[in-house]
Amino acid sequence: MSMPRKIRCVVESITDHGGRVYTVDLAPDGMVPSFHPGQFLHLTVDDYDPADFWPESRVFSIASSPRDRRRLRVCYSVKGRYTTKMELALKVGSEVWVKLPYGEFVIDNASDAVLIAGGTGISAFTAFIEALKPESPRKVWLAYGARKPQLLLYQESHLSQLGHVPGFSVMFFTETADAEFTSRLAALPKPAECFSGPINVAAVLARVPEPAGKVFYLSGPPVMLSALSADLKSQGLPADHVRTDAWE
Ligand SMILES: Cc1cc2nc3c(=O)[nH]c(=O)nc-3n(C[C@H](O)[C@H](O)[C@H](O)COP(=O)(O)OP(=O)(O)OC[C@H]3O[C@@H](n4cnc5c(N)ncnc54)[C@H](O)[C@@H]3O)c2cc1C
């Protein structure tokens, strides 16, 4: 793994998804160090002098592809004090500092994987999913929950991969039922499902053959992670087959 580096970036674009959820594209001042899908960066909107201490920051999964060394993408949801400050401070053209890469939440290439994401937690999986190749022999399931279909980030990319990669399956969960979205998914050449309510372990396991042989990766807010990892373990999955990207 690369040594973490601090890089100044300019905000290139901000996508407002509604519900105080944003995607931020950054143009780094130099090449991004190599990193793996699932790793994260620290981002500060405060002034930083490289000769001084690193200021207050928060961590965000890197949603962009490791192959793109000239751009970084993160998605954030406004939760508390610092992300509220980010919402006010981040404008196109403004400067931020990041340091990266960090973390060991990397999907193992050897086994079939079940990816479970809540909200902006999908960022930890995006680059991995985008890199899946049609000829890959491994099977990958994505179970992704958000408040409403509009907040299912990267859904077009997921659905495009669903159509191209035979071993990739998708199920979505939204808080309330959305008949139009559900029927759109059902009409796809390779259909996907959308359930209403929080991510439901029983529904996921019912769609994954021989789940005990798969590795489950969970990314999202701490409350979701602890509930779902407890549910998975109570279904008899070995503890080392349940890996979490703990957002604390
Ligand atoms: C590995 C990982 C990946 C994450 N990826 C994402 C992501 O992709 N998108 C996303 O929206 N969120 C992500 N988060 C959560 C994000 O980092 C924030 O913790 C979350 O958004 C909380 O909001 P806040 O910082 O506004 O809350 P705040 O209320 O400002 O702080 C929340 C927590 O931050 C910590 N904290 C408080 N003060 C400081 C300080 N001075 N310096 C450092 N930490 C402090 C404390 O644990 C505090 O409880 C990730 C977290 C982790 C650990």
The ligand as an ORCA input file, in Angstrom:
! r2SCAN-3c Opt
* xyz 0 1
  C     -13.845      4.607      7.043
  C     -14.939      5.656      6.986
  C     -15.454      6.025      5.756
  C     -16.465      6.979      5.706
  N     -16.953      7.312      4.474
  C     -17.952      8.210      4.395
  C     -18.491      8.553      3.121
  O     -18.041      8.079      2.046
  N     -19.515      9.452      3.105
  C     -20.031     10.008      4.268
  O     -20.982     10.802      4.185
  N     -19.511      9.721      5.469
  C     -18.486      8.846      5.572
  N     -17.971      8.554      6.803
  C     -18.487      9.264      7.996
  C     -17.867     10.688      8.082
  O     -16.447     10.605      8.240
  C     -18.391     11.490      9.298
  O     -18.022     10.847     10.500
  C     -19.881     11.570      9.298
  O     -20.270     12.219      8.129
  C     -20.384     12.329     10.550
  O     -20.730     13.624     10.252
  P     -19.969     14.933     10.858
  O     -18.523     14.750     10.714
  O     -20.622     16.115     10.294
  O     -20.360     14.826     12.389
  P     -19.672     15.526     13.637
  O     -20.771     15.602     14.632
  O     -18.959     16.795     13.267
  O     -18.600     14.453     14.110
  C     -18.888     13.077     14.067
  C     -17.743     12.306     14.668
  O     -16.476     12.735     14.155
  C     -15.480     12.555     15.148
  N     -14.795     13.834     15.452
  C     -15.225     14.826     16.250
  N     -14.316     15.820     16.316
  C     -13.296     15.442     15.531
  C     -12.070     16.048     15.182
  N     -11.683     17.215     15.679
  N     -11.256     15.402     14.316
  C     -11.622     14.198     13.799
  N     -12.776     13.550     14.124
  C     -13.604     14.173     14.958
  C     -16.162     12.040     16.357
  O     -16.062     10.625     16.364
  C     -17.600     12.490     16.153
  O     -18.511     11.722     16.847
  C     -16.949      7.602      6.880
  C     -16.398      7.258      8.112
  C     -15.418      6.293      8.168
  C     -14.807      5.964      9.506
*
